[in-house]
Structures are given as structure tokens and as C-alpha cells.
Amino acid sequence: MKNFSNWKMAVPVAAALVLASVSLAQTLPKGQAVMSSVDITATVVKIDQKTREVTLKTNDGDEYSFVAGDDVKNLAQLKAGDLVNATYTEALAFEVRKGGTAGSNATAAAAAAPAGSKPGGVAAAQTTVTVKITAIDTATSVVTFVGPKGNTKKLRVQDPSKLQGVKVGDTVDFTYVEAVGLKVTKATK
């Protein structure tokens, strides 16, 4: 049995990621983005309303237990046999910009189901790290950059054509977005 103590964050994240990734893709004039998503359905096996511990069983027979945080307002609506449908999505994008400085920022958003309904919601988090290119080895397609904390890193670029027009001193924004959405439906008879 696997234990997920941070499930309360997982409850509100997928739909927000989908929205964030769509927004992200629309704001990238140059660069590239990749995204993946997985859907999971599990059945509520047991629930302890006093301790707020919930045990789910996936279609492949794996069981997962977690403690629902206080921000899960509709836990009393959850019953054994209910289906939990979750979508987890993550995306990574980069954009090369001329000039700039290294830095980082992070944002998060969440929304929950209305009071009295089955538990559910979405949550998303986005982190952008800007690095400054300090060297480019075109023979090996290796780029050296310095991060926001002054750390230096080398990265091999898989597609050397992505280095065309990129110069030392340019910055690269790496944006990572993840989200999960959760919906509980009544058990079928």
C-alpha cells in the first residue's frame, strides 16, 4: 500500500494545468513546449471520517492511502465504492530571449468543489527559471549557462538546429507546469 500525504495538493491540480499549459503555449513566440497527461480511475475502498484517511484501489489492484487535508471540505460526501477520476498533466517549455538576467518565479492556483457536493477540484503550479548562456560549443551541441543562484550547468541540445541564432549572453526561460484535477462520482450499482 502506498501512502500519499500530499494528496490534498493533488486533488486540486489537473484542470488548472491544462489551462496553464494552453496559456503557456499561446505566449511562446519562439521556443518549444512538450506536454503529457495521464488519467487514473480508482475506487474508494474505505474512509475514516475521524482521521480523514482514505484508501483507494486502482483498476490494476494497487491500493493507495492518504490523509485528506482540512482544505478538502466535502469529505463527508465521500463513500466506499465511489469512483475517483484524476488527471495529472505536466508541461515543460523553453524560450530563448536576447539579453536579460537569470532569475526565477513560481505561482500556484487551486479551486475546490462547492460545499455539499462530492469532493473534487483542480490545482496547478508553474515555475519559471531564467538562465543566462555563457558558452556554446557548436561542435558538440553543448550549451553552458548560469542559473539564478550563480550555479553553472552544461546541457547537450538534442536538435542542433535549435542553436541557430542563439548567442552567448542570451537568456533562456524554462517553464515547468504541473496540475491535477480530481472528480468523485457516485458508485454505480
Phi, psi and omega in degrees: 000132181262148183242127179240100180281342181261023181302328181301331175282326180291328182303315183264025191252332194289310182297322179296325178293318179301315178296317181295321181290325176295316178298318180299313182298328182283342183260004182263099180290330176211150184128206182203151177224144173232146184217144174221155184213146178224138177253137181228138173238134179221158179252138176289118180272313177207159180213133177249106184295330181289311182271347181068021178276131181238136175242127179246151176233126180279169179299334179271007173094355178286140177250141179230133176242146178205162175255121179286128180290170181297339180285351173275095188281337186254029182300327180297340179280345184279133182230153174302137182097341177297150178262136177249119179250123181233144174235124177247129182227142174220151181217148175227132181225154173224153177217129177269132178232151177279128179071193180102181181229159179290148179182182178204158173204157181219145176222157178214153178212152179208155176212144182242163177295153179298151179304138177092349180262176177299148178300147178172171178159188179221153174210148179213153176222142179226132177233131176240128176240128179253126179242155180249128180286127180249343178200149176225122176255098184292335180292325181250359183058038179252130178249133175254135180219161177246135182269182184295338180261011179085005180281141180256139182218147174248142183222128177276127179272122182295319182252098183304337179295339178291345179272352179297126179085354179273134184232158172301136183101341175292157175247157178232126175266120173255121181242124178246128180234136173222148181207157174220141175238143183224136178222133177253132177240153182295146179299140177275147183269000000 
